[in-house]
């Protein structure tokens, strides 16, 4: 699956206790929406891994989204 990003995207993931917050600008939200739509068409077990080294803002928590059944 090819991961596509809108120019200027910004996304941050923070975890506090049992709460996870995904904060993003317009371009970040559009990018995530397209990626989730693409992931929905993949086989079960397919996933997208986000972290501060490949897509999230510095200091963000890792985020993995996986397609089930």
DSSP file (Angstrom, degrees, kcal/mol; ACC not computed):
  #  RESIDUE AA STRUCTURE BP1 BP2  ACC     N-H-->O    O-->H-N    N-H-->O    O-->H-N    TCO  KAPPA ALPHA  PHI   PSI    X-CA   Y-CA   Z-CA
    1    1 A X              0   0    0      0, 0.0     2,-0.5     0, 0.0    38,-0.0   0.000 360.0 360.0 360.0 128.6    0.0    0.0    0.0
    2    2 A X        -     0   0    0     36,-0.0     2,-0.6     1,-0.0    36,-0.1  -0.722 360.0-140.3 -85.4 127.1    1.4    3.4   -1.0
    3    3 A X        -     0   0    0     -2,-0.5     2,-0.4    35,-0.0    28,-0.0  -0.783  20.2-164.6 -89.3 122.3    1.2    6.0    1.8
    4    4 A X        -     0   0    0     -2,-0.6     2,-0.4    27,-0.2    31,-0.2  -0.881   2.7-163.5-112.1 140.7    0.2    9.4    0.4
    5    5 A X        -     0   0    0     -2,-0.4     2,-0.3    29,-0.1    23,-0.1  -0.955  19.0-126.4-124.3 140.5    0.6   12.7    2.2
    6    6 A X    >   -     0   0    0     21,-0.5     3,-1.5    -2,-0.4    25,-0.1  -0.621  45.7 -94.5 -75.8 141.8   -0.9   16.1    1.6
    7    7 A X  T 3  S+     0   0    0     -2,-0.3    -1,-0.1     1,-0.2    20,-0.1  -0.340 109.7  18.5 -57.8 134.2    1.7   18.9    1.4
    8    8 A X  T 3  S+     0   0    0      1,-0.2    -1,-0.2    19,-0.1    20,-0.2   0.607  85.5 165.4  83.3  12.4    2.2   20.6    4.7
    9    9 A X    <   -     0   0    0     -3,-1.5     2,-0.4    18,-0.2    -1,-0.2  -0.293  14.4-173.7 -65.0 146.7    0.6   17.9    6.8
   10   10 A X        +     0   0    0     15,-0.1    15,-1.7     2,-0.0     2,-0.4  -0.982   6.7 171.6-141.2 129.8    1.2   17.9   10.6
   11   11 A X  E     -A   24   0A   0     -2,-0.4    46,-3.2    44,-0.3     2,-0.4  -1.000   7.6-175.4-141.1 136.3    0.1   15.2   13.0
   12   12 A X  E     -A   23   0A   0     11,-2.8    11,-2.9    -2,-0.4     2,-0.5  -0.994   6.6-162.7-131.0 139.4    0.8   14.6   16.7
   13   13 A X  E     +A   22   0A   0     -2,-0.4    48,-3.0    44,-0.2     2,-0.4  -0.989  12.6 178.3-122.2 125.6   -0.3   11.7   18.8
   14   14 A X  E     -A   21   0A   0      7,-2.3     7,-3.0    -2,-0.5     2,-0.4  -0.953  13.6-156.9-126.2 148.4   -0.2   12.0   22.6
   15   15 A X  E     +A   20   0A   0     -2,-0.4     2,-0.4     5,-0.2     5,-0.2  -0.991  12.0 176.0-126.6 124.2   -1.2    9.4   25.3
   16   16 A X  E >   -A   19   0A   0      3,-2.8     3,-2.7    -2,-0.4     2,-0.2  -0.974  66.0 -51.1-129.5 115.8   -2.2   10.4   28.8
   17   17 A X  T 3  S-     0   0    0     -2,-0.4     0, 0.0     1,-0.3     0, 0.0  -0.406 124.7 -19.8  54.2-117.3   -3.4    7.7   31.1
   18   18 A X  T 3  S+     0   0    0     -2,-0.2     2,-0.5    -3,-0.1    -1,-0.3   0.223 118.6  99.0-103.6  14.7   -6.0    5.8   29.0
   19   19 A X  E <   -A   16   0A   0     -3,-2.7    -3,-2.8     2,-0.0     2,-0.5  -0.891  51.3-166.3-109.3 129.2   -6.7    8.7   26.6
   20   20 A X  E     -A   15   0A   0     -2,-0.5     2,-0.5    -5,-0.2    -5,-0.2  -0.955   6.8-165.4-112.2 129.3   -5.1    8.9   23.1
   21   21 A X  E     -A   14   0A   0     -7,-3.0    -7,-2.3    -2,-0.5     2,-0.6  -0.963   7.6-165.5-118.6 126.1   -5.3   12.2   21.3
   22   22 A X  E     -A   13   0A   0     -2,-0.5     2,-0.4    -9,-0.2    -9,-0.2  -0.954  12.8-174.7-107.8 116.1   -4.6   12.6   17.6
   23   23 A X  E     +A   12   0A   0    -11,-2.9   -11,-2.8    -2,-0.6     2,-0.3  -0.935  12.6 158.6-113.0 132.0   -4.2   16.3   16.7
   24   24 A X  E     -A   11   0A   0     -2,-0.4   -13,-0.2   -13,-0.2     2,-0.1  -0.997  36.2-121.9-151.6 152.3   -3.7   17.3   13.0
   25   25 A X     >  -     0   0    0    -15,-1.7     4,-2.6    -2,-0.3     5,-0.2  -0.276  52.6 -85.5 -81.0-179.9   -4.1   20.2   10.7
   26   26 A X  H  > S+     0   0    0      1,-0.2     4,-2.5     2,-0.2     5,-0.2   0.908 131.0  48.5 -54.9 -47.1   -6.4   20.1    7.7
   27   27 A X  H  > S+     0   0    0      1,-0.2     4,-2.1     2,-0.2   -21,-0.5   0.860 111.1  51.2 -64.6 -36.0   -3.7   18.5    5.5
   28   28 A X  H  > S+     0   0    0    -18,-0.2     4,-2.5   -20,-0.2    -2,-0.2   0.917 110.6  47.9 -66.4 -43.8   -3.0   15.9    8.2
   29   29 A X  H  X S+     0   0    0     -4,-2.6     4,-2.5     2,-0.2    -2,-0.2   0.907 112.1  49.3 -64.4 -41.7   -6.6   15.0    8.6
   30   30 A X  H  X S+     0   0    0     -4,-2.5     4,-2.2    -5,-0.2    -1,-0.2   0.905 111.2  50.4 -63.5 -40.5   -7.0   14.6    4.8
   31   31 A X  H  X S+     0   0    0     -4,-2.1     4,-2.3     2,-0.2    -2,-0.2   0.939 111.9  46.7 -61.8 -47.8   -3.9   12.4    4.6
   32   32 A X  H  X S+     0   0    0     -4,-2.5     4,-2.7     1,-0.2     5,-0.2   0.906 110.5  53.3 -61.5 -42.1   -5.2   10.2    7.4
   33   33 A X  H  X S+     0   0    0     -4,-2.5     4,-2.1     1,-0.2    -1,-0.2   0.922 110.9  45.8 -60.4 -44.9   -8.6    9.9    5.9
   34   34 A X  H  X S+     0   0    0     -4,-2.2     4,-2.3     1,-0.2    -1,-0.2   0.898 113.2  50.1 -65.5 -40.4   -7.2    8.8    2.5
   35   35 A X  H  X S+     0   0    0     -4,-2.3     4,-2.5     2,-0.2    -2,-0.2   0.892 110.3  49.2 -67.4 -39.1   -4.8    6.3    4.2
   36   36 A X  H  X S+     0   0    0     -4,-2.7     4,-1.9     2,-0.2    -1,-0.2   0.894 110.8  51.0 -66.1 -39.0   -7.6    4.8    6.3
   37   37 A X  H  X S+     0   0    0     -4,-2.1     4,-0.6    -5,-0.2    -2,-0.2   0.922 112.1  46.5 -62.9 -44.1   -9.8    4.5    3.1
   38   38 A X  H >< S+     0   0    0     -4,-2.3     3,-1.2     1,-0.2     4,-0.3   0.906 110.0  53.8 -63.9 -41.9   -6.9    2.7    1.3
   39   39 A X  H >< S+     0   0    0     -4,-2.5     3,-1.6     1,-0.3    -1,-0.2   0.848  98.4  64.2 -61.7 -34.6   -6.3    0.5    4.3
   40   40 A X  H 3< S+     0   0    0     -4,-1.9    -1,-0.3     1,-0.3    -2,-0.2   0.755 101.1  52.0 -61.1 -24.2   -9.9   -0.6    4.3
   41   41 A X  T << S+     0   0    0     -3,-1.2    -1,-0.3    -4,-0.6    -2,-0.2   0.485  95.6  90.8 -91.0  -4.5   -9.3   -2.2    0.8
   42   42 A X  S <  S-     0   0    0     -3,-1.6     2,-0.1    -4,-0.3     3,-0.1  -0.285  87.7 -84.3 -85.4 173.4   -6.3   -4.2    2.0
   43   43 A X    >   -     0   0    0      1,-0.1     3,-2.0    -2,-0.1    24,-0.2  -0.403  56.7 -84.1 -74.0 152.7   -6.2   -7.7    3.4
   44   44 A X  T 3  S+     0   0    0      1,-0.2    24,-0.2    25,-0.1    -1,-0.1  -0.292 118.6  35.9 -54.1 141.9   -6.8   -8.4    7.1
   45   45 A X  T 3  S+     0   0    0     22,-3.3    -1,-0.2     1,-0.4    23,-0.1   0.174  84.7 129.9  93.5 -16.2   -3.7   -8.0    9.1
   46   46 A X    <   +     0   0    0     -3,-2.0    21,-3.0    21,-0.1    -1,-0.4  -0.406  36.0 176.0 -66.2 148.4   -2.5   -5.1    6.9
   47   47 A X  E     -B   66   0B   0     19,-0.2     2,-0.4    -3,-0.1    19,-0.2  -0.970  32.4-134.4-151.5 164.4   -1.4   -2.1    9.0
   48   48 A X  E     -B   65   0B   0     17,-2.4    17,-2.4    -2,-0.3     2,-0.5  -0.994  19.7-155.8-122.7 131.0    0.0    1.4    8.9
   49   49 A X  E     -B   64   0B   0     -2,-0.4     2,-0.4    15,-0.2    15,-0.2  -0.935  11.1-172.7-111.1 121.6    2.7    2.3   11.5
   50   50 A X  E     +B   63   0B   0     13,-3.4    13,-2.5    -2,-0.5     2,-0.3  -0.925  15.6 148.0-113.3 138.0    3.1    6.0   12.4
   51   51 A X    >>> -     0   0    0     -2,-0.4     5,-2.6    11,-0.2     4,-2.1  -0.947  60.4 -90.7-154.9 176.9    5.9    7.4   14.5
   52   52 A X  T 345S+     0   0    0      8,-0.4     6,-0.1    -2,-0.3     9,-0.1   0.635 119.3  60.0 -69.8 -11.5    8.0   10.6   14.9
   53   53 A X  T 345S+     0   0    0      1,-0.1    -1,-0.3     4,-0.1     5,-0.0   0.620 119.0  21.5 -91.3 -13.8   10.6    9.2   12.5
   54   54 A X  T <45S-     0   0    0     -3,-1.3    -2,-0.2     2,-0.0    -1,-0.1   0.539 139.2 -19.2-130.2  -9.7    8.4    8.7    9.5
   55   55 A X  T  <5S+     0   0    0     -4,-2.1   -44,-0.3     1,-0.2    -3,-0.2   0.458 100.5  86.3-167.7 -28.2    5.3   11.0    9.8
   56   56 A X  S   <S-     0   0    0     -5,-2.6    -1,-0.2     1,-0.1   -44,-0.2  -0.499  79.2 -92.5 -92.4 160.2    4.4   12.3   13.2
   57   57 A X    >   -     0   0    0    -46,-3.2     3,-1.9    -2,-0.2   -44,-0.2  -0.288  58.4 -79.8 -64.5 153.6    5.6   15.4   14.9
   58   58 A X  T 3  S+     0   0    0      1,-0.3    -1,-0.1    -6,-0.1     3,-0.1  -0.257 118.7  26.0 -54.9 136.5    8.6   15.1   17.3
   59   59 A X  T 3  S+     0   0    0      1,-0.3    -1,-0.3    -3,-0.1     2,-0.1   0.403  89.3 139.9  88.5  -1.9    7.6   13.7   20.7
   60   60 A X    <   -     0   0    0     -3,-1.9    -8,-0.4   -49,-0.1    -1,-0.3  -0.393  54.5-115.5 -73.5 151.4    4.6   11.9   19.4
   61   61 A X        -     0   0    0    -48,-3.0   -48,-0.1     1,-0.1    -1,-0.1  -0.511  40.2 -95.7 -76.9 153.7    3.6    8.5   20.6
   62   62 A X        -     0   0    0     -2,-0.2     2,-0.4   -11,-0.1   -11,-0.2  -0.386  39.4-162.7 -67.7 150.5    3.7    5.6   18.1
   63   63 A X  E     -B   50   0B   0    -13,-2.5   -13,-3.4    -2,-0.1     2,-0.5  -0.987   8.8-174.6-139.1 126.5    0.4    4.7   16.4
   64   64 A X  E     -B   49   0B   0     -2,-0.4     2,-0.5   -15,-0.2   -15,-0.2  -0.988   4.0-168.0-121.8 128.6   -0.4    1.5   14.6
   65   65 A X  E     -B   48   0B   0    -17,-2.4   -17,-2.4    -2,-0.5     2,-0.4  -0.976  11.7-172.4-116.9 124.1   -3.7    1.1   12.8
   66   66 A X  E     -B   47   0B   0     -2,-0.5     2,-0.5   -19,-0.2   -19,-0.2  -0.911  22.3-128.6-121.3 141.9   -4.5   -2.5   11.6
   67   67 A X        -     0   0    0    -21,-3.0   -22,-3.3    -2,-0.4     2,-0.2  -0.772  28.2-165.1 -85.9 128.1   -7.3   -3.9    9.5
   68   68 A X              0   0    0     -2,-0.5   -22,-0.0   -24,-0.2   -24,-0.0  -0.612 360.0 360.0-103.4 169.7   -9.1   -6.8   11.1
   69   69 A X              0   0    0     -2,-0.2   -25,-0.1   -25,-0.1    -1,-0.1   0.504 360.0 360.0   9.0 360.0  -11.5   -9.3    9.4
